[in-house]
Amino acid sequence: MRVLVLNAGSSSLKFSLFHDLGTTPTAEGLVDWAGARSRAVLSLEWRDTPRRAEAVVARNHREAAACAVDALGVAASKDLIVGHRVVHGGIGFRNSAIVDTAVRARIAELCSLAPLHNPPALEAIDAAQESLPDATHVAVFDTAFYADMPPAATIYAVPYEWHANWGIRRFGFHGISQAYCTRRAAAMLDRNVGELSLVSCHLGNGASAAAIRGGRAIDTTMGFTPMEGLMMGTRSGDVDPGILIDAMRRRGLSVDELDDALNRRSGLLGVSGVSSDYRKVEEAAVQGNDRARLALDIYAARVRSAIGSLAVSLGGIDALIFTGGIGANAANLRADVCQGIECLGVRLDVEANASCTPDAEISADGSRVRVLTIRSREDLMIATEARRAVEALARQ
């Protein structure tokens, strides 16, 4: 049984091919067209073969998915499963789902709640179904990991009818990554996942933190949409809703203008004026750019605050996890975040933090809380979940 994994980002598509029950992909690659809507670069690496790159025409996720399928030479057959990452599954999807017309329609209904994510996922699904019609396509949802959070963590303090009648609640995101990191942390600590209390920080262009007890999420920073919570690359994270009311009432901003500002022109980009890329903002700060320095300070402060809140909700933690493109690779950020949360029992090993590559432990000797950097394996989790969904269907 082969599993092709497609993971659509805002201006890229990651893909991996797994054979049988292997945990290491046979091939993995990326189609990236950031900043160039008509030309893209496709990079592909087969196991034990150097990565190669070539220019391709990919103006959207539909074309990128077609390029990925063609580059892999995947044949359309009934033994092929295609796993698709879908960010927002709403109330209806508590588990992964075989993609049919009804499932696709329900994913499409949620596009307004995840405008940077669900539409690209649908484009990739459509292209893959067209190229591989005999394969079984499975949607794997980021929100599923949080489906069983307690009501106190999911219900907003707004008129209760909004929840009862409209389905307004905290859904949570990055669940695929958090599920993997939970299992990986237990293995690294040589502990049973059922006995661990964890705070896991997935920090990338999108960012969130989750409180996890016994392998289950009990709280998270992202909410009804992927905009709530931490500061992100272009998303604002938490803001006073009064600001939005004032912007509409006194400044004349429309709903669409607010949507664009909060989703695409805020966060690291909005504060720094430099970039949504953490690395470029960090470079600008080193060169003396005060707004870039301020953006980094706000980012670290928001993460520190979230860790403190989530640790209290757990009643203490056994380990703190840093994952995602920024969390797993930005040593300066981890140092800034950990400086100030020693009261929680976190002590960082400065040298280990500066020199580590994930997966690694970076806590100092004697630290009550273990601090881990983990390379997120969303590809493996999607492949695992896609197989599970197909096996469950076969047993029916």
Secondary structure, 3 states (H helix, E strand, C coil): CEEEEEEECCCEEEEEEEECCCCCCCEEEEEECCCCCCCEEEEEEECCCCCEEEEECCCCHHHHHHHHHHHHCCCCCCCEEEEEEECCCCCCCCCCEECCHHHHHHHHHCHHHCCCCHHHHHHHHHHHHHHCCCCEEEEEEHHHHHCCCCHHHHCCCCCHHHHHHHCCCCCCCCHHHHHHHHHHHHHHHCCCHHHCEEEEEEECCCEEEEEEECCEEEEECCCCCCCCCCCCCCCCCCCCHHHHHHHHHCCCCCHHHHHHHHHHCCHHHHHHCCCCCHHHHHHHHHCCCHHHHHHHHHHHHHHHHHHHHHHHHHCCCCEEEEEHHHHCCCHHHHHHHHCCCHHHCECECHHHHHHCCCCEECECCCCCEEEEECCCCHHHHHHHHHHHHHHHHHHC
